[in-house]
Amino acid sequence: MIERLHRIATLLSRYRPALLVLAALGFLLVLGSLVGNPWLDSDEWLMPALALFLWMLLLYSLSWLFLRIPGPEQPGMSWRQRITLKLRRATLWVAAALFLALSAAVLFLSYQLLRVTFL
């Protein structure tokens, strides 16, 4: 699983500046809707902008967190190197499980936000 997330992270790492720009755009739209900007008089952009902001932050964190993963064990490694490698990989497995749970939560939240907005 962490190898698959690593491949996705390497693809997304090329688009990090665009992800940050889109996240900033979503944040500014949310902020403008909440403050009472006259251009954003109604709240029609609030929920899609919040979904955009959350997804861009999620993709940016994926591109940052899983960009460098440790390789598999090598036969000539010392016991200390093997334990360190196993601990780093175990930490990444926990982070991957948390990331997938967070992605599912953002997916459900996006569905609910967009359902309320467009129905």
C-alpha positions in Angstrom: 0.0 0.0 0.0 2.8 2.5 0.8 4.5 1.7 -2.5 1.3 2.5 -4.4 0.9 5.8 -2.4 4.6 6.5 -3.2 3.9 6.2 -6.9 0.9 8.5 -6.6 3.0 11.0 -4.5 5.8 11.0 -7.2 3.2 11.9 -9.8 1.6 14.6 -7.6 5.0 16.1 -6.6 5.2 17.7 -10.0 2.0 19.6 -9.4 2.6 20.9 -5.9 2.6 24.6 -6.8 -0.7 24.2 -8.6 -2.2 22.3 -5.7 -1.2 25.1 -3.3 -2.6 27.7 -5.7 -5.9 25.9 -5.9 -6.0 25.4 -2.1 -5.4 29.1 -1.6 -8.2 29.9 -4.1 -10.5 27.6 -2.2 -9.5 29.2 1.1 -10.0 32.7 -0.3 -13.5 31.8 -1.6 -14.4 30.3 1.8 -13.1 33.3 3.6 -14.8 35.7 1.1 -18.1 33.9 1.6 -17.9 34.0 5.4 -16.8 37.6 5.7 -19.6 39.0 3.5 -17.8 40.0 0.4 -20.3 41.9 -2.0 -19.0 39.8 -5.0 -19.9 36.6 -3.1 -23.2 37.8 -1.7 -24.8 34.4 -1.6 -23.3 31.3 -0.1 -23.5 29.3 -3.4 -19.7 29.1 -3.6 -19.0 28.3 0.1 -19.5 24.6 0.1 -17.8 23.8 -3.3 -14.9 26.0 -2.2 -14.6 24.2 1.1 -14.5 20.8 -0.8 -11.9 22.2 -3.2 -9.8 23.4 -0.3 -10.0 20.1 1.6 -9.1 18.0 -1.5 -6.2 20.2 -2.5 -4.8 20.0 1.0 -5.3 16.2 1.0 -3.5 15.8 -2.3 -0.7 18.1 -1.2 -0.2 16.2 2.0 -0.1 13.0 0.0 2.5 14.4 -2.3 4.7 15.4 0.6 4.2 12.5 3.1 4.8 9.5 0.8 7.4 11.0 -1.5 10.3 9.2 0.2 9.7 5.8 1.6 12.4 3.4 2.8 13.3 0.4 0.7 12.9 -3.2 1.7 15.4 -5.0 4.0 18.7 -6.1 2.5 20.4 -9.3 3.6 23.6 -7.6 4.7 22.0 -5.1 7.1 22.8 -5.0 10.8 20.1 -5.7 13.4 19.9 -2.0 14.2 19.4 -0.9 10.6 16.7 -3.6 10.2 14.8 -2.5 13.3 15.1 1.2 12.2 13.8 0.3 8.8 10.9 -1.8 10.2 9.9 1.1 12.5 10.0 3.6 9.7 7.9 1.4 7.4 5.5 0.6 10.3 5.1 4.3 10.9 4.3 4.9 7.2 1.8 2.0 7.3 0.0 3.7 10.1 0.1 7.1 8.3 -1.2 5.4 5.1 -4.1 3.9 7.1 -4.9 7.3 8.6 -4.6 8.9 5.2 -7.0 6.5 3.7 -9.5 7.0 6.5 -9.2 10.8 6.1 -9.7 10.5 2.4 -12.9 8.5 3.0 -14.1 11.1 5.4 -13.3 14.0 3.0 -15.1 12.0 0.2 -18.2 11.6 2.3 -18.1 15.2 3.4 -17.7 16.4 -0.2 -20.6 14.3 -1.3 -22.8 15.8 1.5 -21.6 19.3 0.8 -22.2 19.1 -2.9 -25.5 17.3 -2.4 -26.8 20.1 -0.2 -25.5 22.8 -2.6 -26.9 21.4 -5.8 -30.2 19.9 -4.6 
